[in-house]
Amino acid sequence: MNQTEKKIVAMAAAFALVFGVTPVVNAMHIMEGYLPPKFCVIWGVICLPFLAAGYLSIKKTLAENRKSITILAMAGAFIFVLSSLKIPSVTGSCSHMTGTGLGAILFGPVAVSILGIIVLIFQAIMLAHGGLTSLGANTFSMAIAGPLVSYGIYKLCQKMNVSKHVGIFLAAAIGDLFTYCVTSIQLALAYPSANGGVAASAAKFLAVFAPTQLPLAIIEGILSVVIIMGLETYAKSELAGIGFLKRGEN
């Protein structure tokens, strides 16, 4: 590795060491066994085309620029660290940052599906966060739906000539919030309210998530901007290599 790559790895390791160690965690993604079997299967099947597209996207990116693996790994580590910092809620899920907006901005939304499912599998097996039966639902909400919205917001901000860093903030924050909108709908579909059905149940789940998720989304937006600013300072050539920066752009 060259000096720039060593700096990036060191920064990621320091960030994980300081913020990623959580000795006691009382909450998780949609937990193991919480969803009925048919919903586990349905959400898993829905994820398959996105995962296939994500694999092909990452394969193409690495074939075109092998050095991009460093930033790709950093994006995966960012997802792991942020999604491991959980604030308990009283439902079958939790509130936490996702970290997927950054990867979607840098590599596109489908690539993040692969990063996200790797993180979710590791958390389910090693940390008892989430579960294998709920893997499809968690992957769709955190690693597919959220990144798609983040990428769309970022591109929309570009077309509207919004400041790049403002666009990154909005993309990461809104993508985070959308993840929890999808999670609320997933839970509501599985457990509709006796009075009001799916809509009423989704509103209840959203009401539980909102008090903690709104500030967390803002924090994730700020952190994503800070990471991008750091990469723009120390890894311009790598960002240019993946097409995020034009050659010679500051």
N, C-alpha and C positions, 0 to 999 in steps of 0.2 A: 504493500500500500504506500502511496505517496503521502506527503505531509498533510495535505488537505483531507484525504480520506481518514488518516489517523485522528485528526482533530474532530471530524464528524463522529467517528466511533466513540471517541473519548467523551464527547458531549452527550451522546445517547446513553452511554454507560453511566455517566454521572447523574443524568436525569432519572434513569431507572433506579439507581441506588438510593437517591434521596426521596423520590416520590412513589416508587413502585413497590416498596416493601410494606405490606399491611398485615401485621401479625394476627389481628382479629377482624374478621369480616362477617357481618350478620345478614348479608343479602346477596342476591345473585340475579342473573338474567332469568327468563322464565324457567322455573326450576324443573328438575328431573321429575317426571311423572305427573306434572301439573296439567298438561294438555291431554285430552282424550286421544287415543291412538289414531283415529282417522285424521285428526288435524295435524298430528306429527307427520304422517305420511304425505298429506296434501302439501304442506309447506315445504317438505323435503323435495318433492317432485318439482314444485314451482322453482326451486333454487337451481336445479340441474342445468338449464340452458345458460344461466348467468355464470355459473361456475365454469362451464365449458368455454364460454367466451372469455372469461377472466384468465383461464390457463393459456389460451391462445394469445391473448393480449400481452401477458407477461413474457411468454416465450418470444414473441416478436420484439418486444422492447429490449430484452437481454441479447437477442441475436444482433440487433442493430447497434447496441452500445453496452458492452459487457460491464463497463464501470458503473452503469446505472444500478447495479445490484446493491451498491452501498446505500444509496438513497432509498431504494425499495425496502431494504432491511430496516432502515431507520423509520420509514413510514409504518412498517409492521410493528416495530417496537413501540412507537408512539400510540398505536391502537391498543396494544397490550397494556401499557402503563395506565393510560387514561381509563380504559374500561375495567381496570382492576380497582380503581378508587371508587368504592360504592357507598352510597348513602341509603340505609334501609328505609323501605316503605312498608305499609301494612297490607299490601297485596301480594300476589304470587310473583311479582317481579321486583325491580328496584330502580333507583335513580342513580345514574352515573354518566360521566362523559363517555363518548364513543371513540373519538380520535380518528374517525374514518374520513372526515371531510378533507383533511390534509392529503391523504393518499389519493382521494378522488380528484383533487385539484392538480396534483403532480402527475398521476398516471392514468387518470380516467376512472369512471365508476366501476366498470366490470372487473378491472384488475384488483380492486379492493375486496371483491367477493372472496378471492383466494386468500388474501391476507386476513380477512375477517374470520373465515371459517377455521383457519389454522389457529388463530388466537382463541376462538371459542372452544375448539376441541381441547386445546391445552388447558384452558381454564376449567372445563368440565371434568377432565380426567385427573388433573394434578391439584387443582385448587377448590374443587367442589362448587364452582360457580356455574350456574346454568345446568345443562344436562345433555346427554346424548340423545334421548328421546325428543327433547325440545330443540335439538340442534338446527333443524330446518327452519323453524319459526324464528329463532334468534338470529340465524344467518340472514334471513330475508329482511328483518327489521333493521338490524345494525349494519350488515355488510352489503346490502343490495339497495333497499329503499332509501336509507339515509344518504349514502354516497351518490345515488342518482340525483337526488334533490340538491345536494351540495354542488355537484358538477353543473347542474342546470342553472343554479343561482349565480355561480361564478362566471359562466359564459354569458349570462344575461347582463351582469354588471359590466363585463368587458364591452358588450355591444352598446351599452348605455354610457360608455366612457366614465364609469365610476372609478375612483381611485383603486388601484390594484389591491392595496392592503385593506381597504374598506370592503371590497368585494370578497376577499379571503375571509374576513371576519364574518360577514353576513352568510357566506356559504357554509362555513363550519358551524356557526350557531344555529342556523335554520335547519341544516341537515341533522344536527343533534336533536332538535325539537321534533322533527318529522319522524325520526326513529321511534320516539315514544308515542307519537300519534298512531303509528302502525302497530306498536306493541299493544296499545290500548284496544285497538280494533281486533287484534288477534285474540286477546283475552276475552273481549266481549262476544266474539263469534263463538268461542268455546263455552262461555258461560253468560248467555243473555239474561237480562233482568226479567223477573216475572212480571213486573209492571213497566212496560216501555220497551222491552226487547233489547236488541243489539245496541241501538242508539243510546238508550238510557244507561246501559252497562258501560259503554265506551266513555260516556260523559263522566261516569263515576270514577273510572280508572284514570282518566285524564286529570280530574280534580285532585286525585291523590298524588299524581306525579308532578303536577305543575309547580307547587311551592318550592320543591328542591330542584326541578329540572331547568326552570327558567334561569336562575343564577348560574347553574352549571354550564348551560349552553353559552352564556356570555363569557365565562371563563375559558371554555374550549375555543371560542372564537379568538380571544386574545392570545392564548397559547399558540394557536395555529399561525397567527400573524408573526409572533415572536420567532417561531421556528423558521418560517420562510425568510424573515429578515436575517437570521443567522446563516441560513444556507446561501442567501444572496451575497453575504459578506465572505464566507469561507469556501463556498462550493459553486462558484459561478459557472465554471466549465461543465460541471456535472449537471447543473440545471439546464444549461444550453444543450447538453447532450440528449436530454429527454424532451427537449422542445419547450420547456417552461419559459426559458429566457432565449431571446434572439442573441446571436453572436455579437459581442460588443455592447450589449445592453447592460445598463447599470441596475 
